[in-house]
Amino acid sequence: MNTDIIRTGRWLLVIVLVALAFRLVSVLSLEPVVQWHDGEEYHRLAGSLFESRSYLSPEGRPTASWPPGYPVFLSLLGRKVLAVRLLQAFLGAITVLIAYSIARRYFGVRKSLLAATLLAIYPLHIYVAGVHYPVVLLTLLLGAIILMLLDTLEGGSLRKAFFAGLLGGIVALTAASSLLALVLAVVWLIWEGRRRWGRLSLRLGLVFLIPMVLVVGAWSIRNYIVLGSPVVVSTNGGYNFWIGNYPGTRATTGNREIPGRVEAELDLRATVSGEVEIERAFYRKGFEYIKAAPGRFITLTLAKALNFWRFYPEPLSRGLRSWEKIASILSYGLLLPFGLYWVVRNARGKAGVRLVIIFFITYTILHAIYISKVRFRLPLDMFLLIAAAGGIGDLAKRLNLRLLEP
């Protein structure tokens, strides 16, 4: 076997073990309790699935109030908090391998190892390994989808297109904000593949789309049966739209309470009954706010779009310590310019970069319209870190430094 391959494999193994060690130290230092409201809800729904094989509200009624993907994942581990954290630590380490594999489509070995290293020691991803949020799972799945789609475009593999679509359905049912990007990824695959594969590109796109439709469609049929409406993913979109545009909301508010909002929410809920009807009522009220003050909506949406890419993790959770913010600024904050530089510089020439841009733009727009939280962005940070490795490599080359060559 080639000596360089063996050496690269050893370095990659070391990086993965470092990633795992950091995450294990982080999760083992935590109290064995679920933190934050969203985590508690995911944990409760997982318990409902584990104990009764049903997706139920706190009142014991069938619900679609939260996307089902992450609760299903938690239920497979029997709601054991430490087991979830340990598995997420391992999945985070595996994601480092995926990041390296994606980077190798564009870089030499050294820059790809740098990309893997950046992800391995990335403070925000180390942090989320210990919380009951779907960030780790989504990062792994999105990375796998991007990698399969790049291979599909390169080799015309119908099998990889199918498995990418299957994972895409799971991702859509884990984070509804992924659905638009995944649909546009179908268009991307057909468009980018037309020159290389001709009519086969349409087949590739359909093979990618069909399993997504089947997975999401099965959940929608379930919702039609138990709720009387074919809810695509969840019924919390209306509420998030309402609080994201409620008078007094700022870019950094997220779902934190502001004066008068609790009372307004209770009044609105009292006007209708039923989960689907309540969601529609929240949407109607949110559009009333926008219609009454369209200028405010535009400025608030732009501010939330900028907040989506802010340097430190609030409002990821409450009570963050100052050193955690500093760690984020010194990692994400310093790497963001390098990543954006490389993405912009390579957008025209590389199809895979254009695919990642689709995810960047759609995630940003949707969360700017609804609520803007950094944790919703974190699954995309892997691609930003890969791009940052490319940007750093370009800078090193301009400075005649050969550290990252070949």
Buried (B, 14 or more C-beta within 10 A) or exposed (E): EEEEEEEBEEBBEBBBEBBBEBBBEBBEEBEEEBBBEBBEBBBBBBBBBBEEEEBBBEEEEBBBBBBBBBBBBBBBBEBEBEEBBBBBBBBBBBBBBBBBBBBBBBBEBBBBBBBBBBBBBBBBBBBBBBBBBBBBBBBBBBBBBBBBBBBBBBEBBBEBBBBBBBBBBBBBBBBBBBBBBBBBBBEBBBEBBBEEBEEEBBBBBBBBBBBBBEBBBEBBEBBEEBBEBBBBBBBBBBBBBBBBBBEEBEBBBBBBEBEEBEEBBEEBBEEBEBBBBBBBBBBEBBBEBBEEBEEBBEEBBEBBBEBBBBBBBBBBBEEBEEEBBBBBBEBBBEBBEBBBBBBEBBEEEBBBBBBBBBBBBBBBBBBBBBBBBBBBBBBBBBBBBBBBBBBBBBBBEEEEEEEBEE
